[in-house]
Amino acid sequence: MQMPAESTYVTRWPAVWQAAQHLLSPHVPLAIWAGLTGEIALKADADLLFEDVTLGLLPGLAGLGIEGRLTALTTPCTMAKLRRHLGQHPKVLFGFGSGPEPDPPLYPEEAQESSETAQKLSPPLPPVASPLLYQHCLSRLDVVPFPTIKLEAALRTTPFLLLLSLRRAARKGRLSRHLQEALRRYAAFIVAFPSRLPYIAPLDLPIRHVAAAFLQELAGQKRHRMANRLRWAAQLLSEGRTETEISTAYSFVVEAACLSFQISHEVERALLLPAQRPLSQVQRHELIYLSRAGAPELRTLAIARLVKEAEQPSVQATLRALQFDPDPRVRSVVKRAMLSEETGALS
């Protein structure tokens, strides 16, 4: 479905798009690219972060049949060292700034393991919240200066340099499965990082239209509960004019994602239960279990529903246990809940 403003949308990963052209299937719709790579969840003025690479870009490329591999370069770097990593096929150079340091681990033994792992990773990867400073498509045959900065200076001063290599994946899998996985990542992003979502700003309109086109593609001609919610969300994203309408659209996306999992009816009902209605003891127990042991996106959605009952002792214990979770989406949900609880206590 072609939306009116879709033609004005420009990908947030132009260097990756350029480098992947020889690997992409012909005529890949921009809405599919943006939906798979997670761009549809980012408002126009949101900085790209390293977590957007690991949680959106790389799995999105896999859905398009492309394997992406990151290589961390030692900094400071030189042109000669960079050329040794380049080949005939284009690669993407990412420059990341210094992000906030990760929270300290919950247990001392985790700190020791983290230190040992850091020693093995030389050079280290950037923190998940490190901002992307620039991206550029390079090959050995064509190393050119960046449009806005000099390459030599960038290599010397950028805190983290990563090189993305692309190749055709051995197994692509069905596109429908990858689209469903992208929907789940989209929903997890919505509940984890609401401040980064596009809303009613004029610059966000093309993004919302592309998101709507992606959801329409995912819904297809089907008429089941999940597809209906995807169509409702698409309509609100493309036509909504208020923050309430856009928020409702995102709620429909989350509901659709919850319906996509192979889970029991009891868990499904718990995830879809309105915030103002309390969970039963059985539902609360099931969501606590999922928040600790489920698939990554399902864990995020489970903890997002649990935080609405943060006054329950069992939920409080779960929040404390997950505040240093390896998944940044889970950490974000828990951190916001704990800050809200502290603010409520102070007031």
Stockholm file with secondary structure:
# STOCKHOLM 1.0

chainA/1-347         MQMPAESTYVTRWPAVWQAAQHLLSPHVPLAIWAGLTGEIALKADADLLFEDVTLGLLPGLAGLGIEGRLTALTTPCTMAKLRRHLGQHPKVLFGFGSGPEPDPPLYPEEAQESSETAQKLSPPLPPVASPLLYQHCLSRLDVVPFPTIKLEAALRTTPFLLLLSLRRAARKGRLSRHLQEALRRYAAFIVAFPSRLPYIAPLDLPIRHVAAAFLQELAGQKRHRMANRLRWAAQLLSEGRTETEISTAYSFVVEAACLSFQISHEVERALLLPAQRPLSQVQRHELIYLSRAGAPELRTLAIARLVKEAEQPSVQATLRALQFDPDPRVRSVVKRAMLSEETGALS
#=GR chainA/1-347 SS CCCTTGGGCCCSCHHHHHHTTTTSCTTCCHHHHHHHHTGGGSCTTCCCBHHHIIIIIHHHHHHTTEEEEEEEECSSCCHHHHHHHCCSSCEEEEEECCCCCCCCCSSHHHHHHHHHHHHHSSSCCCCTTCBEEEEEEEBTTBCCCCSSSCHHHHHHHCSEEEEEEEEECSCCCCHHHHHHHHHHHHHHHHHHCGGGSCCSCGGGHHHHHHHHHHHHHHHTTCCSHHHHHHHHHHHHHHHCCSHHHHHHHHHHHHHHHHHHSCCCHHHHHHHHSCTTSCCCHHHHHHHHHHHHHSCHHHHHHHHHHHGGGTTSHHHHHHHHHHTTCSSHHHHHHHHHHHHHHHHHHHC
#=GC SS_cons         CCCTTGGGCCCSCHHHHHHTTTTSCTTCCHHHHHHHHTGGGSCTTCCCBHHHIIIIIHHHHHHTTEEEEEEEECSSCCHHHHHHHCCSSCEEEEEECCCCCCCCCSSHHHHHHHHHHHHHSSSCCCCTTCBEEEEEEEBTTBCCCCSSSCHHHHHHHCSEEEEEEEEECSCCCCHHHHHHHHHHHHHHHHHHCGGGSCCSCGGGHHHHHHHHHHHHHHHTTCCSHHHHHHHHHHHHHHHCCSHHHHHHHHHHHHHHHHHHSCCCHHHHHHHHSCTTSCCCHHHHHHHHHHHHHSCHHHHHHHHHHHGGGTTSHHHHHHHHHHTTCSSHHHHHHHHHHHHHHHHHHHC
//
